[in-house]
């Protein structure tokens, strides 16, 4: 059974309504001030249409494991994925889950001041107060015992997680969880994949943290491998 690797410690934030939207491979869990299921579905269909049409004309965008160049006028979501991929040297599809979450979330922000969109452990959020997330890190003894507390932000942000031991995401590493905090969900998603690829042993955590903190746009990181954990940035880790 597939489990989300990162999710909010409380299933429902007080004052928000929870609903799900599924379109093909996209399966979103959303919270907003009102039931915006139809708006969310339309947003997902629109952004998926942009991605699918672009891939039809440019198949390498879907299969490349390294950054690809885009030319001419391209859809905004494609541009964001390509930029994120170049920032951390991965293929653009490493950013797709975060990109879809953010695209949908920003559309819903037109009708709801607070929005949380989760796409398989990649989360886009606009909240008026601090938010606590719990990290699922497979068989690590730190799994479900590690919380990430994000202070109140004046802007939307993202928290995305990759794992080499949990779920179906492609990873060349063996980290139990690599979580990245950024203002861009595309970058957070791509960076979580890139950093996760670098972690094979617990001793790799320090050098990967050093690499990540020098990447523009990354605001914080948590890396878990077996019994070890590394963290950096504008976030607080709490024991649950």
N, C-alpha and C positions, 0 to 999 in steps of 0.2 A: 504494500500500500504506500502510495506517495504521500509524503508529509511536507508541508511548507517548512523551509529551513529557518525562516525568520518571521515572527508574527507578533502582534500586539498581545501583551500579557492579559488584557481584558478583551473578550471577544467583541464586545460592543461598547463604544465610548458613550458615556452618558449624554443624552440629548440628541444623539444621531440615530438614524435608521440604517439598518444593514440589509443589503441585497446582493445578489450574484448576477453576473452577466457572462454568458458563454457564447462565443462565436468561433466555430471551428476549434483551432488549438488554443485560442485565447480564453482563459477562465479567470475572471476577475471577482474578487470579493471587495465590495465597496461600502463605505459608510458616508452618509451625507445628512443634511438637515431634513430633507424630504426624500421620498422614494423617487429617484431619478432613473429608474431602470431603462425607460425608453430613450432618454437622452444619452445614457451611457452606451446603450446598444448602437445608437446611431454614430456615436463618436468612434466606437471600436470598428464598426463597418467602414467608416470613412478612412481611418488611418490604416486599416488592413488593406483597403483598396489601393491606397497610395503605395504601400510596400509591395503588394502582389504585382501590381502593374509595373513597378520599377524593376522587380526581379525578372519578370517575363522578358523585359527588354535588355536586362543586364544580369544574366544568370550568375556571374561571378560574385555579385553582391551577396548571394545566399550561401555560397559554398566556400568563399575565401576565408582562410584562417589568419590572414594578414590584412592590413588596411587596403582599401581600394580607393582610387580617385573617382570623383564624380565630376562631370562636365556639364556645362549649360545650366539651365534652370531645372532644379529638382525640388520635389516636395520637401517641406520643412522637416518632417520626421526623418526622411532619408538623410538630409544634410546633418541633422543632429547625431544620427547614428554613425555616420562617416567621420565626423569630427571627433566624437568620443573614441572611436576605434583607433584613429591616428594618435590620439593623446597617450594611449597605453599599448599601442602596437598589437592589436588583435583584429580579427575579422569583424565587420560591422554587425553581423547578426548576434554578436555577444552583447549588444546593447538593445536588442529588440524588445525584451520583456519590460525593461525599465522605460523605454521610449513609449511603448503602448500605454503603460500605466500613467505616465506623465501627460501624454496627449489627452487621454480620457479625463484625467483629473482636472486639467486646465479647462476643458470644456464644461465640466460640472461646476467649476468655481464661478461660472457666470450666473448660477442659480443657487449656490450654497456657499456660505462663508467658510465652512469647515468641510474638508473632503479627505478621505483616506481611500486610496486605491491600491490593493495588493494583487500582484500578478506573480504567483508562484514563488513567494518569498521576496520579491522586489516591490518596494513600497514607495508610493508618492503620497505626500501628506501636506495639507494646509491646516494648521491647528492654531487655536488662540491660547494654548497653554502647553506646558511641558508634557512629553509623551514618553512612556516606558515601553520598550520592546524587549521580548525575550528571544534569545538565540537558541535554536535547535541545532546541535552540533553532533548528530549521530551518536556514536558510542563513547564519545569523550565524556569523562566524569564532570566536565564543566557544562555539558548540555542541559538546558532548562534551568540551570543554576546561575546563569549569567544574564544580567539585564543591562540594556543600553538605555540610558536616560538622556533624552535630547531636550535641552532647555527651550522655552518659548522662542519661536522664530518669527520674525516680521515678514517672512516670505515663505513660499512653498519649498520643500526640500525632499530628499529621497534617502532611503536606507536600503541598500541592495546587498544580497548575500549569494556567494557561490560556495560550492563544496565539491571536493574530490571523492568524498565517501558517501554522500547522500544525494538521492534524486537522480534525474536524468540529464542534467546539464553536462556538457562536454568540458572536461578539465584534464589537464596533463599533470596536475599536482595531486596531493593527497591530504590537503588541509581538511579538517572537519568542518570548519566554517571560516569564511573571510567576508566580513561585513564592512561596507564602505558607506560613509556619510558624505553627501554632496548636495549642492543646490540643483544639480542636473541628474535626473534619473538615468539618462542615457550613459553619462560618464560613470555614475556609481555602479551600474550594471556591468559595463565593459571593464572597469577597473577591478571589480570583484573577481571577474574571470581571469584577468591578467595577473593579478597578485596571487590568486589561487593556483595558477599554473606554476608559480615559482616555489611553492611550499611543498617539499617532499619529506622533510624531517623537521622535528621541533626546533633544531638549531637554525633552520632557515628563517624563522620568524623575524629576528632582529634585522637582517639585511633586507627582507621584504618590506618591513615597516619603513626603513630608511629610503627605499626606492619610492614607496607610495607617498611619503610626505613631501617629496620633491616634485610631485606631479601636480601641476596647476589644476585647481578645482576640487581636489580631494580635501575635505574638511576634517575627516576623522576615519579611523580604522580600528577594527577588532579582528585579530587572527587567532584561531584556536586550532591546535594540533595536539591530539592526545591529552596529556595533563597540563600542557603549557598554553599560555595566552600572552599575546602582545597587544598593546593598544597605544593609540596616539590621536591627538586632535581635540576638537571642540565637542567632546561628548564625555559622559561619565558612565563608568561601568559599576554596577551595583550587584552585590550578592543577593540572590533570591532565596 
